[in-house]
Amino acid sequence: MSTAALRDSLLRIVFDQPIVADTMEEGLDLLIRRLGNMSRASLAAAVQQAVADELAYEPVRLPSGALHCHWHLELTPRGQEAALQARTSTSEID
């Protein structure tokens, strides 16, 4: 799967439900279970690209009152628009 196709799949999944985990590895494992068999490295690259493109917020967060960071993958407003466009283009193919 190309990085762009993987990023679009990632956007569609996170649009439906943001990913929250204690660590990056756990977050990537959750995404892998939803997306299918792929490497953590390719998925991590897609997440980094989404953050660089301002489609997703930086996933490492320290919520107010928390004792440690959490990995929380959530789309920006631009990412939500891109996810809807990706969903529309996929449904037109089906």
C-alpha positions in Angstrom: 0.0 0.0 0.0 1.4 3.4 -0.9 2.0 6.0 1.8 -0.8 8.2 0.4 -3.3 5.3 0.4 -2.2 4.3 3.9 -2.6 7.9 5.1 -6.1 8.0 3.6 -7.1 4.7 5.3 -5.7 6.1 8.5 -7.7 9.3 8.2 -10.9 7.3 7.6 -10.3 5.2 10.7 -9.4 8.0 13.0 -12.3 10.1 11.7 -14.7 7.5 13.1 -12.9 7.0 16.4 -9.7 8.8 17.6 -7.1 6.4 18.8 -6.1 6.6 22.5 -3.4 4.5 24.0 -0.8 4.6 26.8 2.2 4.3 24.3 2.9 4.9 20.7 3.5 1.1 20.2 0.0 0.3 21.7 -1.6 3.0 19.5 0.1 1.6 16.3 -0.9 -1.9 17.3 -4.6 -0.7 17.6 -4.3 0.8 14.1 -2.7 -2.3 12.7 -5.6 -4.4 14.0 -8.0 -2.1 12.2 -6.1 -1.7 9.0 -4.7 -5.2 8.5 -1.2 -6.6 8.3 1.4 -4.0 7.9 4.6 -2.9 9.6 4.7 -0.5 12.5 7.4 1.5 10.5 5.1 2.1 7.5 2.2 3.0 9.8 4.4 5.3 11.9 5.5 7.0 8.7 1.9 7.6 7.6 1.1 9.1 11.1 4.2 11.4 10.8 3.1 12.5 7.3 -0.4 13.2 8.5 1.0 15.4 11.4 3.4 17.1 9.0 0.6 17.8 6.5 -1.5 19.2 9.5 -4.1 16.6 9.1 -3.6 15.2 12.6 -2.5 16.7 15.9 0.8 15.7 17.5 -0.2 12.3 19.1 1.9 12.5 22.2 0.0 14.4 24.8 0.2 15.2 28.5 -3.4 15.8 29.6 -4.1 18.1 32.5 -3.6 16.3 35.7 -2.1 13.2 34.1 1.0 11.6 35.6 2.3 10.4 32.2 1.9 11.1 28.5 -0.7 9.3 26.4 -0.7 8.6 22.6 -3.9 10.2 21.2 -4.3 10.4 17.5 -7.0 12.9 16.5 -7.7 14.7 13.3 -7.4 18.4 12.8 -10.3 20.2 11.0 -8.3 19.9 7.7 -7.8 16.2 8.5 -11.5 15.7 9.0 -12.2 17.3 5.6 -9.5 15.1 4.0 -11.1 12.0 5.7 -14.5 12.9 4.3 -13.0 13.4 0.8 -11.2 10.0 1.1 -14.4 8.3 2.2 -16.3 9.9 -0.8 -13.7 8.9 -3.3 -13.6 5.3 -1.9 -17.5 5.0 -2.1 -17.5 6.2 -5.7 -15.1 3.4 -6.6 -17.3 0.7 -4.9 
